[in-house]
Amino acid sequence: MIITASKKLPEEYKNDIHCLLISSFNLSAPPPFDYCFTALRNGEVIGFCAAAKRSISVIKMDHELFLLGLCTIDEKHRKRGYGSALLQYAVLHLRDNNCKGIILNCGKDRVPFYTANGFKLISEKARYSRNGHIEEDNDPVLLYLYSDEGMEDFYADSVFLGTDF
């Protein structure tokens, strides 16, 4: 498997990524992002995730974190370690580009995947600004900081993640 990192959708894989996002999230195009990661196997797009820079308050301190989203592997390629490899590649790439940490929210069924890859559960709910309104969902929020400082002590009823991703 080969993983590429870029600041925009790779033109040669744009249609395949769109198809993957439709099948995984019923989403025809990703929202704005700062980095995208594309997993390829034998020239075929088998996975994708994106990250958007956010200023998020953790333990009463603002951190420049990346909100990770749209992390998916094509269904026929799941359960082979590709998702973990894609996630770990994204984590390392963002760290190497001066990222202080990564935050994400996901369905409750995905929490074991992310915790197995170093993320910590910090909240049971996420709040977003959607179409000018603050909305809350029941998806857990997980955090990966490159420093463990304060990680064990942070837990909130809900975490504001800014504009919906």
Buried (B, 14 or more C-beta within 10 A) or exposed (E): BEBEBEEEBBEEBEEBBBEBBEEBEEEEEBEEBBBBBBBBBEEEBBBBBBBBEBEBEBEEEEBEBBBBBBBBBBEEBEEEEBBBBBBBBBBEBBBEEEBBBBBBBBEEEBBEBBEEBEBBEBBBBBBBEEEEEEEEBEBBBBBBBEEEEEBEEBEBEBBBBEEBB
